[in-house]
Amino acid sequence: MRMLDKICINAMLRANVAKDKLESFLEEQDGVSNVVATLLILVIVVTLVTTFWGRLSEWANGLMDIIFKTKIS
């Protein structure tokens, strides 16, 4: 029973430390805005690439046809 108690107490202490670290990270406003801005830019870029993937591949194939004077099927 002592071993289970130690494991439970250890888990509770780690959870409290993680909670405190998360709260302190969210209270600091210096780095949070940079992280949010970076994530938004990443989401926008991924959305644009997935939306226009067909047109981008056609454009790239057209460029390759012009450069190498071949036809890619």
N, CA, C, O and CB atoms as a CASP TS submission, in Angstrom:
PFRMAT TS
TARGET T0000
AUTHOR 0000-0000-0000
METHOD Language model
MODEL 1
PARENT N/A
ATOM      1  N   MET     1       0.816  -1.186   0.000  1.00  0.00           N
ATOM      2  CA  MET     1       0.000   0.000   0.000  1.00  0.00           C
ATOM      3  C   MET     1       0.865   1.258   0.000  1.00  0.00           C
ATOM      4  O   MET     1       0.480   2.281  -0.566  1.00  0.00           O
ATOM      5  CB  MET     1      -0.931  -0.006   1.196  1.00  0.00           C
ATOM      6  N   ARG     2       2.020   1.181   0.628  1.00  0.00           N
ATOM      7  CA  ARG     2       2.898   2.351   0.671  1.00  0.00           C
ATOM      8  C   ARG     2       3.377   2.736  -0.718  1.00  0.00           C
ATOM      9  O   ARG     2       3.517   3.921  -1.024  1.00  0.00           O
ATOM     10  CB  ARG     2       4.095   2.085   1.576  1.00  0.00           C
ATOM     11  N   MET     3       3.629   1.736  -1.566  1.00  0.00           N
ATOM     12  CA  MET     3       4.111   2.022  -2.896  1.00  0.00           C
ATOM     13  C   MET     3       3.040   2.757  -3.714  1.00  0.00           C
ATOM     14  O   MET     3       3.352   3.700  -4.441  1.00  0.00           O
ATOM     15  CB  MET     3       4.531   0.726  -3.596  1.00  0.00           C
ATOM     16  N   LEU     4       1.780   2.326  -3.593  1.00  0.00           N
ATOM     17  CA  LEU     4       0.698   2.998  -4.293  1.00  0.00           C
ATOM     18  C   LEU     4       0.508   4.425  -3.779  1.00  0.00           C
ATOM     19  O   LEU     4       0.222   5.335  -4.557  1.00  0.00           O
ATOM     20  CB  LEU     4      -0.598   2.207  -4.142  1.00  0.00           C
ATOM     21  N   ASP     5       0.667   4.618  -2.476  1.00  0.00           N
ATOM     22  CA  ASP     5       0.561   5.959  -1.910  1.00  0.00           C
ATOM     23  C   ASP     5       1.658   6.865  -2.459  1.00  0.00           C
ATOM     24  O   ASP     5       1.400   8.018  -2.804  1.00  0.00           O
ATOM     25  CB  ASP     5       0.636   5.904  -0.379  1.00  0.00           C
ATOM     26  N   LYS     6       2.879   6.344  -2.539  1.00  0.00           N
ATOM     27  CA  LYS     6       3.988   7.133  -3.073  1.00  0.00           C
ATOM     28  C   LYS     6       3.745   7.497  -4.535  1.00  0.00           C
ATOM     29  O   LYS     6       4.013   8.625  -4.948  1.00  0.00           O
ATOM     30  CB  LYS     6       5.309   6.366  -2.931  1.00  0.00           C
ATOM     31  N   ILE     7       3.240   6.547  -5.315  1.00  0.00           N
ATOM     32  CA  ILE     7       2.963   6.804  -6.726  1.00  0.00           C
ATOM     33  C   ILE     7       1.879   7.874  -6.860  1.00  0.00           C
ATOM     34  O   ILE     7       1.994   8.774  -7.691  1.00  0.00           O
ATOM     35  CB  ILE     7       2.533   5.503  -7.445  1.00  0.00           C
ATOM     36  N   CYS     8       0.837   7.778  -6.052  1.00  0.00           N
ATOM     37  CA  CYS     8      -0.262   8.739  -6.103  1.00  0.00           C
ATOM     38  C   CYS     8       0.212  10.130  -5.696  1.00  0.00           C
ATOM     39  O   CYS     8      -0.126  11.115  -6.352  1.00  0.00           O
ATOM     40  CB  CYS     8      -1.411   8.287  -5.196  1.00  0.00           C
ATOM     41  N   ILE     9       0.981  10.217  -4.632  1.00  0.00           N
ATOM     42  CA  ILE     9       1.494  11.511  -4.168  1.00  0.00           C
ATOM     43  C   ILE     9       2.436  12.105  -5.217  1.00  0.00           C
ATOM     44  O   ILE     9       2.385  13.304  -5.493  1.00  0.00           O
ATOM     45  CB  ILE     9       2.229  11.357  -2.805  1.00  0.00           C
ATOM     46  N   ASN    10       3.281  11.277  -5.792  1.00  0.00           N
ATOM     47  CA  ASN    10       4.201  11.731  -6.831  1.00  0.00           C
ATOM     48  C   ASN    10       3.435  12.276  -8.040  1.00  0.00           C
ATOM     49  O   ASN    10       3.797  13.314  -8.593  1.00  0.00           O
ATOM     50  CB  ASN    10       5.127  10.582  -7.263  1.00  0.00           C
ATOM     51  N   ALA    11       2.385  11.578  -8.441  1.00  0.00           N
ATOM     52  CA  ALA    11       1.584  12.025  -9.586  1.00  0.00           C
ATOM     53  C   ALA    11       0.884  13.346  -9.276  1.00  0.00           C
ATOM     54  O   ALA    11       0.801  14.223 -10.136  1.00  0.00           O
ATOM     55  CB  ALA    11       0.544  10.952  -9.969  1.00  0.00           C
ATOM     56  N   MET    12       0.386  13.487  -8.064  1.00  0.00           N
ATOM     57  CA  MET    12      -0.287  14.734  -7.678  1.00  0.00           C
ATOM     58  C   MET    12       0.692  15.896  -7.644  1.00  0.00           C
ATOM     59  O   MET    12       0.355  17.004  -8.061  1.00  0.00           O
ATOM     60  CB  MET    12      -0.961  14.580  -6.310  1.00  0.00           C
ATOM     61  N   LEU    13       1.902  15.655  -7.152  1.00  0.00           N
ATOM     62  CA  LEU    13       2.907  16.710  -7.129  1.00  0.00           C
ATOM     63  C   LEU    13       3.295  17.125  -8.546  1.00  0.00           C
ATOM     64  O   LEU    13       3.429  18.316  -8.828  1.00  0.00           O
ATOM     65  CB  LEU    13       4.146  16.249  -6.356  1.00  0.00           C
ATOM     66  N   ARG    14       3.473  16.159  -9.430  1.00  0.00           N
ATOM     67  CA  ARG    14       3.814  16.483 -10.818  1.00  0.00           C
ATOM     68  C   ARG    14       2.688  17.247 -11.505  1.00  0.00           C
ATOM     69  O   ARG    14       2.943  18.162 -12.289  1.00  0.00           O
ATOM     70  CB  ARG    14       4.128  15.205 -11.600  1.00  0.00           C
ATOM     71  N   ALA    15       1.445  16.876 -11.212  1.00  0.00           N
ATOM     72  CA  ALA    15       0.305  17.584 -11.802  1.00  0.00           C
ATOM     73  C   ALA    15       0.261  19.033 -11.313  1.00  0.00           C
ATOM     74  O   ALA    15      -0.018  19.945 -12.091  1.00  0.00           O
ATOM     75  CB  ALA    15      -1.019  16.862 -11.456  1.00  0.00           C
ATOM     76  N   ASN    16       0.537  19.242 -10.024  1.00  0.00           N
ATOM     77  CA  ASN    16       0.548  20.608  -9.485  1.00  0.00           C
ATOM     78  C   ASN    16       1.677  21.436 -10.086  1.00  0.00           C
ATOM     79  O   ASN    16       1.490  22.616 -10.385  1.00  0.00           O
ATOM     80  CB  ASN    16       0.681  20.577  -7.962  1.00  0.00           C
ATOM     81  N   VAL    17       2.837  20.833 -10.262  1.00  0.00           N
ATOM     82  CA  VAL    17       3.966  21.549 -10.874  1.00  0.00           C
ATOM     83  C   VAL    17       3.628  21.911 -12.321  1.00  0.00           C
ATOM     84  O   VAL    17       3.907  23.026 -12.761  1.00  0.00           O
ATOM     85  CB  VAL    17       5.264  20.688 -10.818  1.00  0.00           C
ATOM     86  N   ALA    18       3.030  20.978 -13.061  1.00  0.00           N
ATOM     87  CA  ALA    18       2.651  21.247 -14.449  1.00  0.00           C
ATOM     88  C   ALA    18       1.602  22.349 -14.515  1.00  0.00           C
ATOM     89  O   ALA    18       1.654  23.208 -15.395  1.00  0.00           O
ATOM     90  CB  ALA    18       2.122  19.970 -15.123  1.00  0.00           C
ATOM     91  N   LYS    19       0.650  22.325 -13.585  1.00  0.00           N
ATOM     92  CA  LYS    19      -0.386  23.362 -13.543  1.00  0.00           C
ATOM     93  C   LYS    19       0.233  24.723 -13.267  1.00  0.00           C
ATOM     94  O   LYS    19      -0.132  25.713 -13.902  1.00  0.00           O
ATOM     95  CB  LYS    19      -1.444  23.033 -12.472  1.00  0.00           C
ATOM     96  N   ASP    20       1.168  24.780 -12.322  1.00  0.00           N
ATOM     97  CA  ASP    20       1.836  26.048 -11.998  1.00  0.00           C
ATOM     98  C   ASP    20       2.646  26.566 -13.186  1.00  0.00           C
ATOM     99  O   ASP    20       2.644  27.765 -13.462  1.00  0.00           O
ATOM    100  CB  ASP    20       2.754  25.872 -10.774  1.00  0.00           C
ATOM    101  N   LYS    21       3.336  25.669 -13.887  1.00  0.00           N
ATOM    102  CA  LYS    21       4.116  26.083 -15.058  1.00  0.00           C
ATOM    103  C   LYS    21       3.201  26.602 -16.163  1.00  0.00           C
ATOM    104  O   LYS    21       3.526  27.589 -16.824  1.00  0.00           O
ATOM    105  CB  LYS    21       4.965  24.912 -15.583  1.00  0.00           C
ATOM    106  N   LEU    22       2.066  25.951 -16.367  1.00  0.00           N
ATOM    107  CA  LEU    22       1.123  26.399 -17.385  1.00  0.00           C
ATOM    108  C   LEU    22       0.540  27.759 -17.035  1.00  0.00           C
ATOM    109  O   LEU    22       0.409  28.624 -17.901  1.00  0.00           O
ATOM    110  CB  LEU    22       0.003  25.380 -17.558  1.00  0.00           C
ATOM    111  N   GLU    23       0.194  27.951 -15.776  1.00  0.00           N
ATOM    112  CA  GLU    23      -0.341  29.244 -15.351  1.00  0.00           C
ATOM    113  C   GLU    23       0.687  30.353 -15.520  1.00  0.00           C
ATOM    114  O   GLU    23       0.349  31.446 -15.975  1.00  0.00           O
ATOM    115  CB  GLU    23      -0.799  29.178 -13.897  1.00  0.00           C
ATOM    116  N   SER    24       1.932  30.086 -15.160  1.00  0.00           N
ATOM    117  CA  SER    24       2.961  31.116 -15.301  1.00  0.00           C
ATOM    118  C   SER    24       3.247  31.404 -16.776  1.00  0.00           C
ATOM    119  O   SER    24       3.533  32.546 -17.139  1.00  0.00           O
ATOM    120  CB  SER    24       4.253  30.684 -14.584  1.00  0.00           C
ATOM    121  N   PHE    25       3.172  30.373 -17.631  1.00  0.00           N
ATOM    122  CA  PHE    25       3.372  30.598 -19.061  1.00  0.00           C
ATOM    123  C   PHE    25       2.255  31.462 -19.634  1.00  0.00           C
ATOM    124  O   PHE    25       2.514  32.360 -20.435  1.00  0.00           O
ATOM    125  CB  PHE    25       3.444  29.261 -19.811  1.00  0.00           C
ATOM    126  N   LEU    26       1.020  31.199 -19.232  1.00  0.00           N
ATOM    127  CA  LEU    26      -0.106  31.970 -19.743  1.00  0.00           C
ATOM    128  C   LEU    26      -0.120  33.398 -19.201  1.00  0.00           C
ATOM    129  O   LEU    26      -0.643  34.298 -19.858  1.00  0.00           O
ATOM    130  CB  LEU    26      -1.408  31.275 -19.396  1.00  0.00           C
ATOM    131  N   GLU    27       0.446  33.622 -18.014  1.00  0.00           N
ATOM    132  CA  GLU    27       0.498  34.972 -17.454  1.00  0.00           C
ATOM    133  C   GLU    27       1.527  35.840 -18.175  1.00  0.00           C
ATOM    134  O   GLU    27       1.346  37.053 -18.280  1.00  0.00           O
ATOM    135  CB  GLU    27       0.822  34.913 -15.962  1.00  0.00           C
ATOM    136  N   GLU    28       2.604  35.232 -18.671  1.00  0.00           N
ATOM    137  CA  GLU    28       3.609  35.984 -19.417  1.00  0.00           C
ATOM    138  C   GLU    28       3.043  36.294 -20.784  1.00  0.00           C
ATOM    139  O   GLU    28       2.650  35.385 -21.516  1.00  0.00           O
ATOM    140  CB  GLU    28       4.951  35.197 -19.531  1.00  0.00           C
ATOM    141  N   GLN    29       2.997  37.558 -21.136  1.00  0.00           N
ATOM    142  CA  GLN    29       2.378  37.952 -22.395  1.00  0.00           C
ATOM    143  C   GLN    29       3.417  38.246 -23.469  1.00  0.00           C
ATOM    144  O   GLN    29       3.050  38.531 -24.609  1.00  0.00           O
ATOM    145  CB  GLN    29       1.495  39.166 -22.184  1.00  0.00           C
ATOM    146  N   ASP    30       4.683  38.186 -23.142  1.00  0.00           N
ATOM    147  CA  ASP    30       5.715  38.512 -24.121  1.00  0.00           C
ATOM    148  C   ASP    30       5.791  37.474 -25.232  1.00  0.00           C
ATOM    149  O   ASP    30       5.787  37.836 -26.409  1.00  0.00           O
ATOM    150  CB  ASP    30       7.064  38.634 -23.437  1.00  0.00           C
ATOM    151  N   GLY    31       5.858  36.210 -24.888  1.00  0.00           N
ATOM    152  CA  GLY    31       6.047  35.175 -25.884  1.00  0.00           C
ATOM    153  C   GLY    31       4.763  34.620 -26.454  1.00  0.00           C
ATOM    154  O   GLY    31       4.773  34.012 -27.524  1.00  0.00           O
ATOM    155  N   VAL    32       3.665  34.817 -25.765  1.00  0.00           N
ATOM    156  CA  VAL    32       2.408  34.217 -26.188  1.00  0.00           C
ATOM    157  C   VAL    32       1.933  34.817 -27.504  1.00  0.00           C
ATOM    158  O   VAL    32       1.457  34.089 -28.375  1.00  0.00           O
ATOM    159  CB  VAL    32       1.343  34.399 -25.112  1.00  0.00           C
ATOM    160  N   SER    33       2.053  36.121 -27.661  1.00  0.00           N
ATOM    161  CA  SER    33       1.578  36.743 -28.901  1.00  0.00           C
ATOM    162  C   SER    33       2.409  36.285 -30.095  1.00  0.00           C
ATOM    163  O   SER    33       1.870  36.123 -31.190  1.00  0.00           O
ATOM    164  CB  SER    33       1.621  38.276 -28.785  1.00  0.00           C
ATOM    165  N   ASN    34       3.693  36.076 -29.909  1.00  0.00           N
ATOM    166  CA  ASN    34       4.542  35.569 -30.991  1.00  0.00           C
ATOM    167  C   ASN    34       4.148  34.150 -31.383  1.00  0.00           C
ATOM    168  O   ASN    34       4.116  33.815 -32.567  1.00  0.00           O
ATOM    169  CB  ASN    34       6.015  35.605 -30.575  1.00  0.00           C
ATOM    170  N   VAL    35       3.852  33.331 -30.403  1.00  0.00           N
ATOM    171  CA  VAL    35       3.455  31.946 -30.678  1.00  0.00           C
ATOM    172  C   VAL    35       2.128  31.929 -31.429  1.00  0.00           C
ATOM    173  O   VAL    35       1.972  31.193 -32.403  1.00  0.00           O
ATOM    174  CB  VAL    35       3.342  31.131 -29.361  1.00  0.00           C
ATOM    175  N   VAL    36       1.179  32.737 -30.979  1.00  0.00           N
ATOM    176  CA  VAL    36      -0.133  32.782 -31.624  1.00  0.00           C
ATOM    177  C   VAL    36      -0.006  33.290 -33.060  1.00  0.00           C
ATOM    178  O   VAL    36      -0.627  32.739 -33.969  1.00  0.00           O
ATOM    179  CB  VAL    36      -1.101  33.679 -30.822  1.00  0.00           C
ATOM    180  N   ALA    37       0.790  34.330 -33.267  1.00  0.00           N
ATOM    181  CA  ALA    37       0.981  34.873 -34.615  1.00  0.00           C
ATOM    182  C   ALA    37       1.632  33.836 -35.531  1.00  0.00           C
ATOM    183  O   ALA    37       1.232  33.692 -36.687  1.00  0.00           O
ATOM    184  CB  ALA    37       1.842  36.153 -34.564  1.00  0.00           C
ATOM    185  N   THR    38       2.619  33.124 -35.028  1.00  0.00           N
ATOM    186  CA  THR    38       3.285  32.094 -35.823  1.00  0.00           C
ATOM    187  C   THR    38       2.321  30.975 -36.192  1.00  0.00           C
ATOM    188  O   THR    38       2.319  30.509 -37.331  1.00  0.00           O
ATOM    189  CB  THR    38       4.482  31.523 -35.062  1.00  0.00           C
ATOM    190  N   LEU    39       1.506  30.542 -35.244  1.00  0.00           N
ATOM    191  CA  LEU    39       0.542  29.486 -35.529  1.00  0.00           C
ATOM    192  C   LEU    39      -0.505  29.939 -36.541  1.00  0.00           C
ATOM    193  O   LEU    39      -0.897  29.161 -37.411  1.00  0.00           O
ATOM    194  CB  LEU    39      -0.139  29.035 -34.244  1.00  0.00           C
ATOM    195  N   LEU    40      -0.958  31.174 -36.442  1.00  0.00           N
ATOM    196  CA  LEU    40      -1.932  31.686 -37.407  1.00  0.00           C
ATOM    197  C   LEU    40      -1.351  31.738 -38.812  1.00  0.00           C
ATOM    198  O   LEU    40      -2.016  31.359 -39.776  1.00  0.00           O
ATOM    199  CB  LEU    40      -2.410  33.073 -36.992  1.00  0.00           C
ATOM    200  N   ILE    41      -0.125  32.201 -38.928  1.00  0.00           N
ATOM    201  CA  ILE    41       0.521  32.246 -40.242  1.00  0.00           C
ATOM    202  C   ILE    41       0.677  30.839 -40.801  1.00  0.00           C
ATOM    203  O   ILE    41       0.439  30.617 -41.988  1.00  0.00           O
ATOM    204  CB  ILE    41       1.895  32.942 -40.153  1.00  0.00           C
ATOM    205  N   LEU    42       1.074  29.890 -39.966  1.00  0.00           N
ATOM    206  CA  LEU    42       1.226  28.507 -40.404  1.00  0.00           C
ATOM    207  C   LEU    42      -0.100  27.930 -40.879  1.00  0.00           C
ATOM    208  O   LEU    42      -0.146  27.253 -41.907  1.00  0.00           O
ATOM    209  CB  LEU    42       1.795  27.653 -39.276  1.00  0.00           C
ATOM    210  N   VAL    43      -1.173  28.186 -40.150  1.00  0.00           N
ATOM    211  CA  VAL    43      -2.496  27.686 -40.537  1.00  0.00           C
ATOM    212  C   VAL    43      -2.935  28.305 -41.867  1.00  0.00           C
ATOM    213  O   VAL    43      -3.486  27.609 -42.720  1.00  0.00           O
ATOM    214  CB  VAL    43      -3.536  27.993 -39.433  1.00  0.00           C
ATOM    215  N   ILE    44      -2.696  29.601 -42.046  1.00  0.00           N
ATOM    216  CA  ILE    44      -3.074  30.270 -43.292  1.00  0.00           C
ATOM    217  C   ILE    44      -2.298  29.684 -44.470  1.00  0.00           C
ATOM    218  O   ILE    44      -2.884  29.413 -45.518  1.00  0.00           O
ATOM    219  CB  ILE    44      -2.823  31.789 -43.190  1.00  0.00           C
ATOM    220  N   VAL    45      -1.002  29.487 -44.315  1.00  0.00           N
ATOM    221  CA  VAL    45      -0.183  28.941 -45.398  1.00  0.00           C
ATOM    222  C   VAL    45      -0.627  27.521 -45.757  1.00  0.00           C
ATOM    223  O   VAL    45      -0.758  27.194 -46.937  1.00  0.00           O
ATOM    224  CB  VAL    45       1.306  28.946 -45.000  1.00  0.00           C
ATOM    225  N   VAL    46      -0.858  26.684 -44.757  1.00  0.00           N
ATOM    226  CA  VAL    46      -1.278  25.308 -45.021  1.00  0.00           C
ATOM    227  C   VAL    46      -2.642  25.295 -45.709  1.00  0.00           C
ATOM    228  O   VAL    46      -2.865  24.503 -46.625  1.00  0.00           O
ATOM    229  CB  VAL    46      -1.329  24.492 -43.708  1.00  0.00           C
ATOM    230  N   THR    47      -3.549  26.162 -45.278  1.00  0.00           N
ATOM    231  CA  THR    47      -4.870  26.243 -45.901  1.00  0.00           C
ATOM    232  C   THR    47      -4.773  26.676 -47.355  1.00  0.00           C
ATOM    233  O   THR    47      -5.436  26.104 -48.219  1.00  0.00           O
ATOM    234  CB  THR    47      -5.761  27.208 -45.131  1.00  0.00           C
ATOM    235  N   LEU    48      -3.950  27.684 -47.631  1.00  0.00           N
ATOM    236  CA  LEU    48      -3.791  28.144 -49.008  1.00  0.00           C
ATOM    237  C   LEU    48      -3.176  27.075 -49.898  1.00  0.00           C
ATOM    238  O   LEU    48      -3.616  26.884 -51.032  1.00  0.00           O
ATOM    239  CB  LEU    48      -2.936  29.395 -49.046  1.00  0.00           C
ATOM    240  N   VAL    49      -2.167  26.378 -49.397  1.00  0.00           N
ATOM    241  CA  VAL    49      -1.514  25.333 -50.196  1.00  0.00           C
ATOM    242  C   VAL    49      -2.487  24.199 -50.489  1.00  0.00           C
ATOM    243  O   VAL    49      -2.545  23.712 -51.617  1.00  0.00           O
ATOM    244  CB  VAL    49      -0.267  24.788 -49.468  1.00  0.00           C
ATOM    245  N   THR    50      -3.254  23.772 -49.486  1.00  0.00           N
ATOM    246  CA  THR    50      -4.198  22.676 -49.732  1.00  0.00           C
ATOM    247  C   THR    50      -5.333  23.109 -50.646  1.00  0.00           C
ATOM    248  O   THR    50      -5.846  22.301 -51.421  1.00  0.00           O
ATOM    249  CB  THR    50      -4.766  22.158 -48.414  1.00  0.00           C
ATOM    250  N   THR    51      -5.732  24.375 -50.566  1.00  0.00           N
ATOM    251  CA  THR    51      -6.812  24.860 -51.421  1.00  0.00           C
ATOM    252  C   THR    51      -6.386  24.925 -52.875  1.00  0.00           C
ATOM    253  O   THR    51      -7.141  24.526 -53.762  1.00  0.00           O
ATOM    254  CB  THR    51      -7.277  26.229 -50.960  1.00  0.00           C
ATOM    255  N   PHE    52      -5.187  25.422 -53.128  1.00  0.00           N
ATOM    256  CA  PHE    52      -4.736  25.633 -54.492  1.00  0.00           C
ATOM    257  C   PHE    52      -3.741  24.581 -54.972  1.00  0.00           C
ATOM    258  O   PHE    52      -2.969  24.854 -55.891  1.00  0.00           O
ATOM    259  CB  PHE    52      -4.123  26.986 -54.608  1.00  0.00           C
ATOM    260  N   TRP    53      -3.736  23.393 -54.383  1.00  0.00           N
ATOM    261  CA  TRP    53      -2.760  22.375 -54.727  1.00  0.00           C
ATOM    262  C   TRP    53      -2.851  21.976 -56.196  1.00  0.00           C
ATOM    263  O   TRP    53      -1.824  21.820 -56.857  1.00  0.00           O
ATOM    264  CB  TRP    53      -2.948  21.158 -53.848  1.00  0.00           C
ATOM    265  N   GLY    54      -4.053  21.811 -56.709  1.00  0.00           N
ATOM    266  CA  GLY    54      -4.225  21.418 -58.105  1.00  0.00           C
ATOM    267  C   GLY    54      -3.661  22.459 -59.048  1.00  0.00           C
ATOM    268  O   GLY    54      -2.957  22.121 -60.000  1.00  0.00           O
ATOM    269  N   ARG    55      -3.962  23.723 -58.795  1.00  0.00           N
ATOM    270  CA  ARG    55      -3.458  24.794 -59.656  1.00  0.00           C
ATOM    271  C   ARG    55      -1.940  24.925 -59.543  1.00  0.00           C
ATOM    272  O   ARG    55      -1.260  25.190 -60.535  1.00  0.00           O
ATOM    273  CB  ARG    55      -4.128  26.126 -59.298  1.00  0.00           C
ATOM    274  N   LEU    56      -1.413  24.739 -58.338  1.00  0.00           N
ATOM    275  CA  LEU    56       0.035  24.818 -58.164  1.00  0.00           C
ATOM    276  C   LEU    56       0.747  23.707 -58.926  1.00  0.00           C
ATOM    277  O   LEU    56       1.792  23.944 -59.533  1.00  0.00           O
ATOM    278  CB  LEU    56       0.396  24.747 -56.682  1.00  0.00           C
ATOM    279  N   SER    57       0.194  22.503 -58.902  1.00  0.00           N
ATOM    280  CA  SER    57       0.836  21.399 -59.621  1.00  0.00           C
ATOM    281  C   SER    57       0.740  21.612 -61.128  1.00  0.00           C
ATOM    282  O   SER    57       1.684  21.298 -61.854  1.00  0.00           O
ATOM    283  CB  SER    57       0.193  20.052 -59.233  1.00  0.00           C
ATOM    284  N   GLU    58      -0.403  22.150 -61.620  1.00  0.00           N
ATOM    285  CA  GLU    58      -0.515  22.462 -63.048  1.00  0.00           C
ATOM    286  C   GLU    58       0.510  23.516 -63.441  1.00  0.00           C
ATOM    287  O   GLU    58       1.149  23.401 -64.487  1.00  0.00           O
ATOM    288  CB  GLU    58      -1.940  22.948 -63.391  1.00  0.00           C
ATOM    289  N   TRP    59       0.671  24.530 -62.622  1.00  0.00           N
ATOM    290  CA  TRP    59       1.624  25.602 -62.896  1.00  0.00           C
ATOM    291  C   TRP    59       3.057  25.057 -62.924  1.00  0.00           C
ATOM    292  O   TRP    59       3.843  25.396 -63.809  1.00  0.00           O
ATOM    293  CB  TRP    59       1.496  26.718 -61.837  1.00  0.00           C
ATOM    294  N   ALA    60       3.384  24.201 -61.935  1.00  0.00           N
ATOM    295  CA  ALA    60       4.732  23.616 -61.875  1.00  0.00           C
ATOM    296  C   ALA    60       4.969  22.711 -63.082  1.00  0.00           C
ATOM    297  O   ALA    60       6.053  22.731 -63.664  1.00  0.00           O
ATOM    298  CB  ALA    60       4.927  22.817 -60.559  1.00  0.00           C
ATOM    299  N   ASN    61       3.977  21.927 -63.458  1.00  0.00           N
ATOM    300  CA  ASN    61       4.128  21.062 -64.638  1.00  0.00           C
ATOM    301  C   ASN    61       4.292  21.900 -65.901  1.00  0.00           C
ATOM    302  O   ASN    61       5.081  21.550 -66.778  1.00  0.00           O
ATOM    303  CB  ASN    61       2.912  20.118 -64.781  1.00  0.00           C
ATOM    304  N   GLY    62       3.558  22.997 -66.000  1.00  0.00           N
ATOM    305  CA  GLY    62       3.711  23.891 -67.149  1.00  0.00           C
ATOM    306  C   GLY    62       5.108  24.472 -67.226  1.00  0.00           C
ATOM    307  O   GLY    62       5.696  24.552 -68.305  1.00  0.00           O
ATOM    308  N   LEU    63       5.639  24.877 -66.085  1.00  0.00           N
ATOM    309  CA  LEU    63       7.006  25.394 -66.059  1.00  0.00           C
ATOM    310  C   LEU    63       8.018  24.330 -66.479  1.00  0.00           C
ATOM    311  O   LEU    63       8.956  24.619 -67.222  1.00  0.00           O
ATOM    312  CB  LEU    63       7.344  25.913 -64.665  1.00  0.00           C
ATOM    313  N   MET    64       7.829  23.114 -66.005  1.00  0.00           N
ATOM    314  CA  MET    64       8.739  22.030 -66.373  1.00  0.00           C
ATOM    315  C   MET    64       8.648  21.726 -67.861  1.00  0.00           C
ATOM    316  O   MET    64       9.662  21.438 -68.498  1.00  0.00           O
ATOM    317  CB  MET    64       8.430  20.769 -65.560  1.00  0.00           C
ATOM    318  N   ASP    65       7.430  21.790 -68.427  1.00  0.00           N
ATOM    319  CA  ASP    65       7.278  21.588 -69.863  1.00  0.00           C
ATOM    320  C   ASP    65       8.035  22.653 -70.636  1.00  0.00           C
ATOM    321  O   ASP    65       8.696  22.349 -71.628  1.00  0.00           O
ATOM    322  CB  ASP    65       5.800  21.600 -70.255  1.00  0.00           C
ATOM    323  N   ILE    66       7.943  23.903 -70.187  1.00  0.00           N
ATOM    324  CA  ILE    66       8.637  24.991 -70.871  1.00  0.00           C
ATOM    325  C   ILE    66      10.150  24.839 -70.736  1.00  0.00           C
ATOM    326  O   ILE    66      10.883  25.022 -71.708  1.00  0.00           O
ATOM    327  CB  ILE    66       8.188  26.349 -70.311  1.00  0.00           C
ATOM    328  N   ILE    67      10.616  24.507 -69.542  1.00  0.00           N
ATOM    329  CA  ILE    67      12.055  24.402 -69.292  1.00  0.00           C
ATOM    330  C   ILE    67      12.672  23.244 -70.067  1.00  0.00           C
ATOM    331  O   ILE    67      13.685  23.415 -70.746  1.00  0.00           O
ATOM    332  CB  ILE    67      12.323  24.229 -67.796  1.00  0.00           C
ATOM    333  N   PHE    68      12.058  22.061 -69.965  1.00  0.00           N
ATOM    334  CA  PHE    68      12.643  20.856 -70.552  1.00  0.00           C
ATOM    335  C   PHE    68      12.067  20.546 -71.933  1.00  0.00           C
ATOM    336  O   PHE    68      12.525  19.612 -72.591  1.00  0.00           O
ATOM    337  CB  PHE    68      12.424  19.671 -69.628  1.00  0.00           C
ATOM    338  N   LYS    69      11.077  21.307 -72.382  1.00  0.00           N
ATOM    339  CA  LYS    69      10.429  21.110 -73.672  1.00  0.00           C
ATOM    340  C   LYS    69       9.914  19.682 -73.826  1.00  0.00           C
ATOM    341  O   LYS    69      10.085  19.044 -74.865  1.00  0.00           O
ATOM    342  CB  LYS    69      11.396  21.440 -74.802  1.00  0.00           C
ATOM    343  N   THR    70       9.283  19.205 -72.768  1.00  0.00           N
ATOM    344  CA  THR    70       8.681  17.872 -72.762  1.00  0.00           C
ATOM    345  C   THR    70       7.236  17.993 -72.281  1.00  0.00           C
ATOM    346  O   THR    70       6.812  19.051 -71.816  1.00  0.00           O
ATOM    347  CB  THR    70       9.495  16.887 -71.853  1.00  0.00           C
ATOM    348  N   LYS    71       6.503  16.920 -72.395  1.00  0.00           N
ATOM    349  CA  LYS    71       5.130  16.886 -71.923  1.00  0.00           C
ATOM    350  C   LYS    71       5.026  15.852 -70.813  1.00  0.00           C
ATOM    351  O   LYS    71       5.283  14.669 -71.034  1.00  0.00           O
ATOM    352  CB  LYS    71       4.142  16.567 -73.080  1.00  0.00           C
ATOM    353  N   ILE    72       4.643  16.306 -69.596  1.00  0.00           N
ATOM    354  CA  ILE    72       4.501  15.407 -68.452  1.00  0.00           C
ATOM    355  C   ILE    72       3.026  15.033 -68.362  1.00  0.00           C
ATOM    356  O   ILE    72       2.158  15.905 -68.358  1.00  0.00           O
ATOM    357  CB  ILE    72       5.014  16.075 -67.109  1.00  0.00           C
ATOM    358  N   SER    73       2.741  13.708 -68.287  1.00  0.00           N
ATOM    359  CA  SER    73       1.349  13.276 -68.236  1.00  0.00           C
ATOM    360  C   SER    73       0.882  13.177 -66.820  1.00  0.00           C
ATOM    361  O   SER    73      -0.272  12.825 -66.574  1.00  0.00           O
ATOM    362  CB  SER    73       1.164  11.950 -68.936  1.00  0.00           C
TER
END
